[in-house]
Amino acid sequence: MGFVTVATLEQLSDGAVLKVQVAEQELLIYRVGTAILAVSARCTHLQVSLPAHQENGVVTCAFHGAQFELLSGQCRSYPNSPKLLDSNQSHDLRIYPVRILENRVQVDCD
């Protein structure tokens, strides 16, 4: 699929989070200063859709409270479940490559 346009720079003010659908991928597009990042919009616990709202660069799953940093996708907190605490399993959100081309925000979902 390659890079796909998901927004324009005007649609993303500083601190804004935009939820977009690209093919079968639901993504959160986040702008902080001049940096624009894209992460999966699905919680890594039960694949619940994450909200298009952030507080201090963190998005929180409304279903069970897992928290993820939007800059890195890193999981900051996770529900306490023995099944989910497998040390071989990553709880971080997937990060997608982003580029800006002629004022368009593009994401590579491959």
ZIJONOR-V73599 format. One record per pair of residues at least 4 apart in sequence whose C-alpha atoms are under 7 Angstrom apart, sorted by the first residue. I is the first residue (numbers start at 0). GAP is how many residues later the second one is. D is the distance in Angstrom with one decimal. If there is no record, write none. Layout:
I_GAP_D + I_GAP_D
//
This chain:
0_109_6.3 + 1_106_5.1 + 1_107_6.7 + 1_108_6.3 + 2_103_5.6 + 2_104_5.0 + 2_105_4.1 + 3_102_5.0 + 3_103_5.4 + 3_104_6.3 + 4_99_6.3 + 4_100_5.7 + 4_101_4.2 + 4_102_6.5 + 5_14_6.8 + 5_99_5.9 + 5_100_5.7 + 5_101_6.9 + 6_4_6.4 + 6_97_6.0 + 6_98_5.2 + 7_95_5.8 + 7_96_4.4 + 7_97_5.4 + 8_94_5.6 + 8_95_6.2 + 8_96_6.5 + 11_4_5.6 + 11_19_6.3 + 12_18_6.8 + 13_17_5.4 + 13_18_5.2 + 13_19_5.5 + 14_15_6.9 + 14_16_5.4 + 14_17_5.2 + 15_14_5.9 + 15_15_5.7 + 16_11_6.4 + 16_12_5.6 + 16_13_4.6 + 16_14_6.8 + 16_35_5.4 + 16_36_6.1 + 16_37_7.0 + 17_10_5.6 + 17_11_5.1 + 17_12_6.6 + 17_34_5.8 + 18_8_5.7 + 18_9_4.6 + 18_10_6.3 + 18_33_5.6 + 19_6_5.9 + 19_7_5.3 + 19_8_6.5 + 20_4_5.7 + 20_5_4.6 + 20_6_6.2 + 21_4_6.4 + 25_14_6.2 + 25_15_5.3 + 26_11_6.4 + 26_12_5.7 + 26_13_4.7 + 26_14_4.5 + 27_10_5.6 + 27_11_5.4 + 27_12_6.2 + 27_13_5.2 + 27_24_6.7 + 28_7_6.9 + 28_8_5.7 + 28_9_4.6 + 28_10_6.8 + 29_6_5.6 + 29_7_5.2 + 29_8_6.3 + 29_40_7.0 + 30_4_5.7 + 30_5_4.5 + 30_6_6.5 + 31_4_6.5 + 36_34_6.7 + 36_61_6.3 + 37_57_5.9 + 37_58_5.3 + 37_60_6.7 + 38_31_7.0 + 38_34_6.4 + 38_54_6.2 + 38_55_5.5 + 38_56_4.4 + 38_57_5.9 + 39_53_5.7 + 39_54_5.3 + 39_55_6.6 + 40_8_5.8 + 40_9_5.2 + 41_5_4.9 + 41_6_5.4 + 41_7_4.7 + 41_8_5.5 + 42_4_4.8 + 42_5_5.3 + 42_6_6.3 + 42_7_6.1 + 42_18_6.6 + 43_47_5.6 + 43_49_6.7 + 49_11_5.4 + 52_6_6.4 + 53_4_5.2 + 53_5_4.7 + 54_4_6.6 + 56_12_5.9 + 56_13_5.7 + 57_9_6.5 + 57_10_5.5 + 57_11_4.6 + 57_12_5.8 + 58_8_5.8 + 58_9_5.4 + 58_10_6.6 + 58_11_6.8 + 59_5_5.7 + 59_6_5.7 + 59_7_4.5 + 59_8_6.5 + 60_4_4.9 + 60_5_5.3 + 60_6_6.4 + 63_15_6.7 + 65_11_5.2 + 65_12_4.6 + 65_13_6.3 + 66_8_5.9 + 66_9_5.3 + 66_10_5.2 + 66_11_6.8 + 67_5_5.9 + 67_6_5.5 + 67_7_4.5 + 67_8_5.5 + 68_4_5.1 + 68_5_5.3 + 68_6_6.5 + 68_7_6.9 + 72_19_5.4 + 72_20_4.5 + 72_21_6.4 + 72_22_6.3 + 73_18_4.6 + 73_19_6.4 + 74_16_5.8 + 74_17_4.8 + 80_4_6.3 + 95_11_6.5 + 95_12_6.2 + 95_13_6.3 + 96_10_5.8 + 96_11_5.4 + 97_8_5.6 + 97_9_4.6 + 97_10_6.6 + 98_6_6.1 + 98_7_5.3 + 98_8_6.6 + 99_4_5.5 + 99_5_4.8 + 99_6_6.1 + 100_4_6.7
//
